[in-house]
Amino acid sequence: MLRQSGECFHHFSSMDEQEALFRYLQRVDEAKDPEQACSFAMEAIAESTRFAYPSVYLLDRRSDSLRLAAFAGYVPSVTTIRRGEGICGRALATGEIQLVEDVTLDKDYIVGKEDTASELSIPLLWHGTLLGVLDVQSPEKNAFRNEDVRFLRLLAAMLGSVLSHLETEKQLTRNLERGKMFRKNLFRAQEALNLALDNLVAQKKETEEHVRVLRALLDISQMLFACRSAKELFPLILGVLHSDLGFERILLFGRETRKESLALVAFQGHYRLSDKELHELLVEKKGIVGHVLDSRLPYLCNDTRKDSRYVPDEFGTLSELAVPIVAREFLWGVLVAISPVENAFTHRDQEVLVLVAGFMAVVLENIANMEMLSRELGHMRLLHDVVSEIALLRDRKLIAERVVELLKKNFQYTHVTFFEIEDEETGACRTIASTGYSEKEFALRDAKRRRSGGGLVELAARTKTLRNTPDVRFSEMYVSTIQETRSELDVPIMYGDRLLGVLVAESPDIGAFSREDEEVFYVLSRSLGATWAVNELLEELERQALTDALTGIPNRRFLFRRMEDAQRELDERGGSFAIVMADVEHFKDINDTFGHALGDEVLVSIARCFRENVDSSGIVGRYGGDEFLLLFPGMTKEMAEAFVLRLDEACRALRFSEPALKARANFGIAAFPEDGSTLERVLREADRRMYATKEQA
């Protein structure tokens, strides 16, 4: 179980986490290999955090063991760890985070650093693939908090993404090298065929055809790798297969992204399939296409009348050749050639389509990876922009409005809403910013949601967990405030264990929010929580700086600020303004006779009396010592004199813990504009009159 705040030896502030993450993001593009990417992560931890002994072990799939890749702050004595061996090996075997608060009590612990007392091992995962383990050790027991685990888990996710991308780049480089070698072989084959023409006249026709196919394949490979989108790729493939390779009727079943379902994305020749036929082939997996989808192997049929797998069509197909488009075990689609002629396709045709499908798979995989990298970079830039902008804002509503504006602009969500928590226990909250409806509708829609149990928003608030609802129509908790919404993402805004708000995105599409969206909203919500907490602290410090510590009423600094604001208003608009100076009569004698504790009681009681009687008609503050200053915007001198008479009676009625103690106040009244052309002069006149009153007394 993780320790509570204050019990761990090493911990991070929000700014430490952000700096470590930003430092890593700034440097990781320089990484040339996995070891360097791991080293940058260790350097980011060492330079921006206070972890004691961080290290990274990467999985060697041949030996099924972990090998040391990078470390900081110490040199690990263990460089190779087998699956299930030690705490890191256990993280590898289970694929789960391992937190050991006292390693002396863990039977699997392997001594790596003699003074290690606690250890945290986090698997490096990317899209379900285990890549290694991020390990942090500490010389103190119970050293890690929930915030530490969340931070390291986020860093591990980033590192896993980088390692996966490096592996993808490495694989792409190998494929490109193979492509270059293939093209070299094609050129060599072409030269060999050209040399053989003189001696093989009888085979001229076949040789010319073979060369034509090789040239077409070479052209295809060059054109395909220049494509930047699947929409550009699909018609290009069919055009080359038809024009250059002579396939009359071609169907391409595929998808533009990994998330999409298979569909008929392109075809060549007069060919149409009904929705029912598409469902049978792609969903029910009937026919030769369905068989290839299941087996992921090429299939050649030159007489469909004798093939039990074939499903008859209206075109009288007698020959069918189907080839899967597969990259790294992911099925991108199926390439199909058909003909109404028996024995229309040869094994060479099959080889050609297999090569073309292989080219397509590599290109589609490359496009998908580039799009994913682009999205992730966009997400990181957005997070940087949002955090940078809100860091300069103090008002919570302005922060909320700017956040929903940026999310709406960059993610194209239909609606984004920002809720502020009113009751942390029940999850009750109110709208403070939204792109979905006008500010006039906030209260009405909040009331509708509360009447129906709070909806998914308050459910996320009560449970303090991110909730991704792919189809709100199947959620009993959903409360409809925007008719077209089909999916909703609700993310609590937290600072530590404290709930501050909920950030909500809505979309008319089913399953609109991906794991990437969840990660972006999670990081953003934590940044918002930290920003709000800092602003609240600043507001509290500012309030304390403007409040008298003894009496709890505004101090001299606050009073002079208010007078400066009032002076500007009077200069612009004119009007009246009364000032009353007051002090405690014979206050020194009270201190000398009854003691300073009773003197403080008199000051607190009179301050309370002034505050309760002045109420909203003016401002009362402690001017210094036993002196008080009362400001009355819009009040004339006559009105102030009548008010002071009542205030004097209230002071005379005060009773103290010492029955013999009696206290009253002396007052000096002055007003703008009759007693001075500025409030400063009016204040001096009120002070003079107060002292005159004391002398008369």
C-alpha positions in Angstrom: 0.0 0.0 0.0 1.3 3.5 -0.9 2.3 5.8 2.0 0.4 9.0 2.7 1.8 12.5 2.1 4.6 13.3 4.5 5.8 9.7 5.1 8.0 9.2 2.1 11.7 10.2 1.8 11.7 11.3 -1.8 8.8 13.0 -3.5 8.1 15.4 -6.4 6.3 18.7 -6.6 4.1 19.3 -9.6 6.7 21.6 -11.1 9.4 18.9 -10.7 7.3 16.4 -12.6 6.5 18.9 -15.4 10.2 19.9 -15.7 11.4 16.3 -15.8 8.8 15.4 -18.5 9.5 18.6 -20.5 13.2 18.0 -20.2 12.8 14.5 -21.5 10.5 15.5 -24.3 13.0 18.2 -25.4 15.9 15.7 -25.7 14.3 12.5 -26.7 14.2 13.4 -30.4 18.0 13.3 -30.3 18.0 9.6 -29.3 19.5 7.4 -31.9 18.9 4.0 -30.2 17.0 2.6 -27.2 19.9 2.9 -24.8 20.3 6.6 -25.5 16.5 7.2 -25.1 16.8 5.4 -21.7 19.8 7.4 -20.7 18.0 10.7 -21.5 15.1 9.5 -19.2 17.6 8.7 -16.4 19.3 12.1 -16.9 15.9 13.8 -16.7 15.1 12.0 -13.4 18.6 12.8 -12.0 18.6 16.4 -13.0 15.0 17.4 -12.2 13.9 15.0 -9.4 15.1 13.7 -6.1 14.9 9.9 -6.8 18.0 8.1 -5.3 18.8 5.2 -7.7 16.9 5.1 -11.0 17.7 2.5 -13.7 16.2 1.0 -16.9 16.4 -2.6 -18.0 15.3 -3.6 -21.5 13.9 -7.0 -22.5 16.2 -9.3 -24.5 13.7 -11.4 -26.3 16.2 -14.1 -27.3 17.2 -14.9 -23.7 13.9 -13.7 -22.3 15.7 -11.7 -19.7 16.3 -8.0 -18.7 19.6 -6.4 -19.6 20.8 -3.1 -18.0 20.3 -0.2 -20.5 20.8 3.0 -18.4 21.2 4.3 -14.9 21.9 7.5 -12.9 23.3 8.3 -9.5 24.9 4.8 -9.0 26.3 1.8 -10.9 24.0 -1.2 -10.5 25.8 -4.4 -9.6 23.2 -6.5 -11.4 23.3 -6.2 -15.2 21.1 -9.2 -16.3 17.9 -10.3 -14.6 15.9 -13.4 -15.7 12.1 -13.4 -15.9 10.6 -13.7 -12.4 14.0 -13.1 -10.7 14.0 -10.2 -8.2 11.5 -7.4 -8.1 12.3 -6.3 -11.7 12.0 -9.8 -13.0 8.7 -10.1 -11.2 7.5 -6.9 -12.9 8.5 -8.5 -16.2 6.7 -11.8 -15.5 3.5 -10.2 -14.3 3.4 -7.0 -16.5 2.3 -5.1 -13.4 3.8 -2.4 -11.2 5.8 -3.8 -8.3 6.1 -1.5 -5.2 8.1 -2.9 -2.3 8.1 -0.7 0.7 10.7 -2.8 2.7 12.9 -4.9 0.5 14.1 -6.9 3.5 10.6 -8.4 3.7 10.6 -9.4 0.0 11.7 -13.0 -0.7 12.5 -12.2 -4.3 14.7 -9.1 -3.6 18.2 -9.2 -5.2 20.8 -6.9 -3.6 21.8 -4.3 -6.1 22.7 -1.3 -3.8 23.6 -2.2 -0.3 21.7 0.7 1.3 18.5 0.0 -0.7 15.4 -0.1 1.6 12.5 0.3 -0.8 12.1 -0.4 -4.6 9.5 0.5 -7.3 9.6 -1.4 -10.6 7.3 -0.2 -13.5 6.9 -2.3 -16.7 7.6 -0.4 -20.0 4.5 -1.1 -22.1 3.3 0.2 -25.5 0.1 -1.0 -27.1 0.3 -4.2 -24.9 3.9 -5.0 -25.8 6.3 -5.4 -22.9 9.6 -3.6 -23.6 11.4 -3.5 -20.3 11.3 -2.3 -16.7 11.9 1.2 -15.2 13.3 0.6 -11.7 13.8 3.2 -8.8 15.4 2.3 -5.5 15.6 4.4 -2.3 17.7 4.1 0.9 14.5 4.8 2.9 11.6 2.5 3.6 8.1 3.5 2.4 9.8 6.0 0.1 7.2 6.2 -2.7 3.8 8.0 -2.8 0.9 7.7 -5.2 2.1 10.8 -7.0 5.6 9.2 -7.5 3.9 6.1 -9.0 1.8 8.2 -11.3 4.7 10.3 -12.4 7.0 7.3 -13.1 4.1 5.5 -14.8 3.7 8.5 -17.1 7.4 8.7 -17.8 7.5 4.9 -18.4 4.6 5.3 -20.9 6.5 8.0 -22.7 9.7 5.9 -22.7 7.7 2.9 -23.9 6.3 5.1 -26.8 9.8 6.3 -27.7 11.3 2.7 -27.6 8.4 1.4 -29.8 8.9 4.3 -32.3 12.7 3.6 -32.4 12.0 -0.1 -33.1 9.5 1.0 -35.8 12.1 3.2 -37.4 14.6 0.4 -37.2 12.2 -2.0 -38.8 11.3 0.5 -41.5 15.0 1.1 -42.2 15.5 -2.7 -42.6 12.4 -2.8 -44.9 13.8 0.0 -47.0 17.2 -1.7 -47.2 15.4 -4.8 -48.3 13.5 -2.7 -50.9 16.8 -1.3 -52.1 18.3 -4.7 -52.4 15.1 -5.9 -54.1 15.4 -3.1 -56.6 19.1 -3.9 -57.2 18.1 -7.5 -57.8 15.4 -6.3 -60.2 18.0 -4.3 -62.2 20.3 -7.2 -62.2 17.6 -9.5 -63.4 16.7 -7.0 -66.1 20.3 -6.9 -67.3 20.4 -10.6 -67.3 17.2 -10.8 -69.3 18.5 -8.2 -71.8 21.7 -10.2 -72.3 19.7 -13.4 -72.8 17.4 -11.9 -75.5 19.9 -12.6 -78.3 20.1 -16.3 -77.4 16.5 -16.8 -76.4 14.5 -15.5 -79.3 11.9 -18.2 -78.9 11.3 -17.0 -75.4 11.2 -13.3 -76.4 7.5 -12.8 -75.6 7.7 -14.4 -72.2 10.9 -12.5 -71.3 9.5 -9.2 -72.4 6.4 -9.8 -70.3 8.6 -10.7 -67.3 10.7 -7.5 -67.7 7.5 -5.4 -68.0 6.2 -6.9 -64.7 9.5 -6.2 -63.0 9.6 -2.7 -64.2 6.0 -2.2 -63.0 6.9 -3.5 -59.6 9.9 -1.3 -59.4 7.7 1.7 -60.4 5.1 0.6 -57.8 7.7 0.4 -55.0 8.9 3.9 -55.8 5.5 5.4 -56.1 4.1 3.7 -53.0 6.8 5.0 -50.7 6.1 8.5 -51.8 2.5 8.3 -50.6 1.5 10.2 -47.5 -2.0 8.9 -46.9 -4.1 5.8 -47.4 -6.6 7.7 -49.6 -3.7 8.5 -51.9 -2.4 5.0 -51.9 -5.5 2.9 -52.7 -6.5 4.3 -56.1 -2.8 4.5 -57.1 -2.4 0.8 -56.5 -5.4 -0.2 -58.5 -4.4 2.1 -61.4 -1.0 0.5 -61.6 -2.3 -3.1 -61.3 -4.8 -2.4 -64.1 -2.7 -0.3 -66.5 0.8 -1.7 -65.9 0.2 -5.3 -64.8 -3.0 -6.1 -66.8 -5.4 -7.1 -64.0 -8.9 -6.3 -65.4 -11.0 -6.6 -62.3 -9.6 -5.8 -58.9 -11.1 -5.2 -55.5 -9.3 -3.7 -52.5 -10.8 -4.3 -49.1 -8.9 -2.2 -46.5 -8.9 0.5 -43.8 -7.2 3.9 -43.6 -6.4 3.6 -39.9 -6.0 0.8 -37.4 -9.2 1.9 -35.6 -11.4 1.5 -38.7 -13.3 -1.6 -39.8 -12.5 -3.3 -43.1 -14.5 -1.9 -46.1 -14.4 -2.0 -49.9 -12.2 1.1 -50.3 -11.4 0.8 -54.1 -12.2 -1.4 -57.1 -11.4 -1.5 -60.8 -13.9 -2.6 -63.4 -17.7 -2.7 -63.3 -18.1 -4.2 -59.9 -20.6 -3.4 -57.2 -21.3 -5.2 -53.9 -24.4 -4.7 -51.8 -24.2 -4.0 -48.1 -25.4 -7.6 -47.4 -22.6 -9.1 -49.6 -20.0 -6.9 -47.9 -21.3 -8.0 -44.5 -21.1 -11.7 -45.5 -17.5 -11.3 -46.7 -16.0 -9.0 -44.1 -18.0 -9.7 -41.0 -19.3 -13.3 -41.4 -16.1 -14.1 -43.3 -17.7 -16.1 -46.0 -16.2 -17.0 -49.4 -12.6 -16.9 -50.5 -12.1 -13.4 -49.1 -13.4 -14.5 -45.7 -11.0 -17.5 -45.8 -8.0 -15.2 -46.5 -9.1 -12.9 -43.6 -9.0 -15.8 -41.3 -5.9 -17.6 -42.5 -3.9 -14.4 -43.6 -2.5 -16.5 -46.4 -2.7 -16.0 -50.2 -5.4 -18.1 -52.0 -5.5 -19.0 -55.7 -8.6 -20.5 -57.3 -8.7 -21.1 -61.0 -12.1 -22.8 -61.1 -14.6 -21.5 -58.7 -17.1 -24.2 -59.7 -15.0 -26.8 -57.9 -14.2 -24.7 -54.8 -16.5 -25.1 -51.8 -15.3 -21.8 -50.3 -16.4 -19.7 -53.3 -19.6 -17.8 -52.9 -21.3 -17.2 -56.3 -21.6 -13.6 -57.5 -23.5 -11.9 -60.4 -20.4 -11.5 -62.5 -19.9 -15.2 -63.2 -16.4 -15.3 -61.6 -14.5 -18.5 -62.5 -11.0 -17.4 -61.3 -10.2 -15.6 -58.1 -6.9 -14.6 -56.5 -6.9 -13.1 -53.0 -3.8 -11.9 -51.1 -3.7 -10.5 -47.5 -2.1 -7.1 -46.7 -0.4 -7.8 -43.4 2.3 -5.8 -41.5 3.7 -6.8 -38.1 0.7 -9.3 -37.6 -1.8 -6.5 -38.2 -4.3 -7.1 -41.1 -4.7 -4.0 -43.2 -6.9 -5.6 -45.8 -7.2 -8.0 -48.8 -6.3 -7.5 -52.4 -8.5 -9.5 -54.8 -8.3 -10.1 -58.5 -11.2 -11.9 -60.3 -11.9 -13.0 -63.9 -14.9 -14.7 -65.7 -12.3 -16.9 -67.4 -11.1 -20.3 -66.1 -7.4 -20.6 -65.2 -7.0 -16.8 -65.6 -4.2 -16.4 -63.0 -0.7 -18.0 -62.7 1.5 -18.5 -59.7 3.5 -15.6 -61.1 0.4 -13.4 -60.8 0.1 -14.6 -57.2 3.8 -13.6 -56.5 3.2 -10.2 -58.1 0.2 -9.5 -55.9 2.0 -10.8 -52.8 4.9 -8.3 -53.5 2.4 -5.5 -54.1 0.5 -6.3 -50.9 3.8 -6.4 -49.0 4.7 -3.0 -50.4 1.3 -1.7 -49.4 1.5 -3.1 -45.9 4.9 -1.4 -45.2 3.6 1.9 -46.6 0.3 1.7 -44.6 2.3 0.9 -41.4 4.6 3.8 -42.1 1.7 6.2 -42.7 0.0 5.1 -39.5 3.2 5.5 -37.5 3.8 8.9 -38.9 0.3 10.0 -38.2 0.5 8.6 -34.6 3.8 10.5 -34.1 2.2 13.7 -35.5 -0.8 13.3 -33.2 1.4 12.8 -30.2 3.6 15.7 -31.0 0.4 17.8 -31.5 -0.8 16.7 -28.1 2.5 17.6 -26.4 2.5 21.0 -28.1 -1.1 21.6 -27.0 -0.3 20.6 -23.4 2.7 22.9 -23.5 0.5 25.8 -24.9 -2.3 25.2 -22.4 0.0 25.0 -19.4 2.0 28.0 -20.5 -1.2 30.1 -20.9 -3.0 29.1 -17.7 0.2 29.7 -15.7 -0.3 33.4 -16.4 -3.9 33.5 -15.3 -5.2 33.9 -11.8 -9.0 33.9 -12.3 -10.5 30.3 -12.3 -13.2 31.2 -14.8 -10.7 32.7 -17.3 -8.6 29.6 -17.0 -11.6 27.4 -17.7 -12.7 29.4 -20.7 -9.2 29.4 -22.2 -8.8 25.6 -21.7 -12.1 24.7 -23.4 -11.3 27.1 -26.2 -7.9 25.5 -26.9 -9.3 22.0 -26.6 -12.2 22.8 -29.0 -9.8 24.4 -31.5 -7.1 21.7 -31.4 -9.1 18.5 -31.0 -12.3 19.4 -33.0 -14.5 17.9 -30.2 -18.1 18.8 -30.6 -18.4 20.2 -27.0 -16.0 20.8 -24.1 -17.3 21.7 -20.7 -15.4 22.8 -17.5 -17.1 22.1 -14.1 -16.1 23.4 -10.7 -16.7 21.3 -7.6 -19.2 22.6 -5.1 -19.3 19.5 -2.8 -16.3 17.2 -3.0 -18.1 14.4 -1.0 -21.2 14.2 -3.2 -19.5 15.3 -6.4 -21.9 18.2 -6.9 -20.5 20.7 -9.4 -21.4 23.7 -11.6 -20.6 24.7 -15.1 -18.1 27.6 -15.4 -17.1 27.3 -19.1 -18.5 25.4 -22.1 -18.4 25.4 -25.9 -21.6 23.5 -26.0 -24.1 26.2 -24.9 -24.3 29.8 -23.8 -23.5 31.0 -20.3 -27.2 31.8 -19.7 -28.0 28.1 -20.0 -25.3 27.0 -17.4 -27.6 27.0 -14.4 -30.6 25.4 -16.2 -28.5 22.5 -17.5 -26.8 22.0 -14.1 -30.2 21.9 -12.5 -31.5 19.3 -15.0 -28.4 17.1 -14.4 -28.8 17.3 -10.5 -32.4 16.4 -10.7 -31.4 13.2 -12.6 -28.7 12.1 -10.2 -25.7 14.1 -11.4 -25.0 12.1 -14.6 -21.6 10.9 -15.7 -20.0 14.1 -14.6 -20.7 13.7 -10.9 -20.1 10.0 -11.1 -16.5 10.8 -12.2 -16.3 13.4 -9.5 -17.5 11.0 -6.7 -15.2 8.2 -7.8 -12.3 10.5 -8.6 -11.6 8.4 -11.7 -11.4 9.1 -15.4 -14.4 7.7 -17.2 -14.6 7.1 -21.0 -18.1 6.2 -22.1 -18.0 5.0 -25.8 -21.9 5.0 -26.2 -23.9 7.1 -23.7 -27.1 5.4 -24.8 -26.1 2.3 -22.9 -25.2 4.2 -19.7 -27.9 4.4 -17.0 -26.0 7.3 -15.4 -26.0 9.5 -18.5 -28.1 12.7 -18.4 -28.7 14.3 -21.8 -28.0 18.0 -22.0 -26.8 18.0 -25.6 -29.0 16.0 -27.9 -26.4 14.8 -30.5 -23.9 13.5 -27.9 -23.0 9.8 -28.3 -19.7 9.4 -26.5 -18.3 11.3 -23.5 -15.0 11.6 -21.6 -15.1 12.8 -18.0 -11.8 13.6 -16.3 -11.6 14.7 -12.6 -9.3 17.7 -11.9 -7.2 16.7 -8.9 -4.5 18.1 -6.7 -3.2 15.3 -4.6 -6.3 13.7 -3.1 -8.3 16.9 -3.4 -11.0 17.2 -6.1 -11.3 20.6 -7.7 -13.3 20.1 -10.9 -14.2 17.9 -13.9 -13.2 18.4 -17.5 -15.7 16.9 -20.0 -15.5 16.3 -23.8 -18.5 15.2 -25.9 -18.7 13.9 -29.4 -21.6 12.8 -31.8 -19.4 9.8 -32.8 -19.5 6.4 -31.0 -16.2 5.5 -29.3 -14.7 8.9 -30.3 -12.2 9.1 -27.4 -9.0 7.1 -27.7 -6.3 6.1 -25.2 -4.3 9.0 -26.5 -7.2 11.4 -25.6 -7.4 9.9 -22.1 -3.7 10.4 -21.6 -3.8 14.0 -22.8 -6.8 14.9 -20.6 -5.2 13.1 -17.6 -2.0 15.1 -17.9 -3.9 18.3 -18.5 -6.2 17.8 -15.5 -3.2 17.3 -13.2 -1.6 20.6 -14.5 -4.9 22.4 -14.0 -5.2 21.0 -10.5 -1.7 22.2 -9.6 -2.4 25.7 -11.2 -5.6 26.1 -9.2 -3.9 25.0 -6.0 -1.1 27.5 -6.5 -3.6 30.3 -7.3 -5.6 29.5 -4.1 -2.4 29.7 -2.1 -1.5 33.0 -3.6 -5.0 34.3 -2.9 -4.7 33.2 0.7 -1.3 34.9 1.1 -2.7 38.1 -0.5 -5.7 38.0 1.9 -3.4 37.5 4.9 -1.3 40.4 3.7 -4.3 42.7 3.7 -5.9 41.5 7.0 -5.1 42.5 10.5 -4.0 39.4 12.4 -5.5 40.4 15.8 -8.9 41.7 14.8 -9.5 39.9 11.5 -10.6 43.2 9.7 -8.7 44.8 6.8 -5.4 46.4 7.7 -3.9 49.8 6.8 -2.6 48.6 3.4 -6.0 47.4 2.3 -7.6 50.7 3.4 -5.2 52.8 1.4 -5.7 50.6 -1.7 -9.5 51.1 -1.4 -9.0 54.8 -1.0 -6.9 54.9 -4.1 -9.6 53.1 -6.1 -12.3 55.4 -4.6 -10.3 58.5 -5.5 -10.1 57.4 -9.2 -13.9 56.8 -9.2 -14.5 60.3 -7.6 -12.2 62.0 -10.2 -14.2 60.3 -13.0 -17.7 60.5 -11.8 -17.8 62.8 -8.8 -20.0 62.0 -5.7 -19.6 62.0 -2.0 -17.4 60.0 0.4 -17.2 60.1 4.2 -14.3 59.1 6.3 -14.4 58.4 10.1 -11.3 58.1 12.3 -11.8 56.4 15.6 -9.6 55.3 18.5 -10.1 53.7 22.0 -10.4 56.3 24.7 -7.7 56.0 27.4 -6.4 52.8 25.8 -2.9 53.1 27.4 -4.6 53.3 30.9 -6.6 50.1 30.0 -3.3 48.3 29.2 -1.6 49.6 32.3 -4.5 48.8 34.6 -5.8 45.5 33.2 -3.0 44.2 31.1 -2.4 43.8 27.4 -4.5 40.6 27.1 -7.6 42.6 28.1 -6.4 45.5 25.9 -6.4 43.0 23.0 -9.9 41.9 24.0 -11.1 45.6 23.8 -9.6 46.0 20.3 -11.2 42.8 19.1 -14.6 43.6 20.6 -14.7 47.2 19.2 -13.5 45.9 15.8 -16.4 43.4 15.8 -18.9 46.0 16.9 -17.7 48.3 14.0 -17.9 45.5 11.5 -21.4 44.4 12.5 -22.8 47.9 12.5 -21.1 49.1 9.3 -22.1 45.9 7.5 -22.4 46.6 3.7 -22.7 50.4 4.0 -18.9 50.9 4.2 -15.5 49.4 5.1 -14.0 49.2 8.5 -10.3 48.5 9.1 -7.5 48.8 11.7 -5.4 51.9 11.0 -2.8 51.1 13.6 -2.5 50.6 17.4 -5.9 51.5 18.9 -7.0 53.5 15.8 -9.6 52.4 13.3 -10.6 53.9 9.9 -14.1 53.7 8.5 -14.8 54.4 4.8 -18.3 55.2 3.5 -18.6 55.6 -0.3 -21.6 57.7 -1.4 -22.3 58.9 2.2 -22.5 62.6 3.1 -21.1 64.2 6.2 -24.6 64.5 7.8 -25.3 60.8 7.1 -21.9 59.9 8.6 -22.6 61.9 11.8 -26.0 60.2 12.3 -24.3 56.8 11.8 -21.5 57.6 14.2 -24.1 58.4 17.0 -25.5 54.9 16.6 -22.1 53.4 16.5 -21.1 55.2 19.7 -24.1 53.8 21.5 -23.2 50.3 20.4 -19.6 50.7 21.7 -20.8 52.0 25.1 -23.0 48.8 25.4 -20.0 46.5 25.0 -19.2 44.2 28.0 -15.8 42.5 28.7 -14.5 39.6 30.7 -13.5 42.1 33.4 -16.8 43.6 34.6 -15.0 46.8 35.9 -13.6 47.5 32.4 -15.5 50.2 30.4 -14.4 51.3 27.0 -15.6 53.8 24.5 -14.4 55.3 21.2 -13.5 58.8 20.1 -14.6 59.7 16.5 -13.5 62.3 13.9 -15.7 62.8 10.9 -14.8 64.4 7.5 -16.3 64.2 4.0 -15.5 64.7 0.4 -15.7 67.2 -1.2 -16.6 69.8 1.5 -13.7 68.9 3.8 -11.0 68.4 1.2 -10.5 68.2 -2.6 -8.8 64.7 -2.2 -9.5 61.8 0.1 -6.0 62.2 1.6 -6.9 65.7 2.8 -10.3 64.4 4.0 -8.4 61.7 6.0 -6.1 64.3 7.6 -9.1 66.4 8.6 -10.9 63.4 10.1 -7.7 62.5 12.1 -7.5 66.2 13.3 -11.1 66.2 14.4 -10.7 62.9 16.3 -7.8 64.3 18.3 -9.8 67.4 19.0 -12.6 65.2 20.3 -10.2 63.5 22.6 -8.9 66.8 24.0 -12.5 67.9 24.7 -13.1 64.7 26.5 
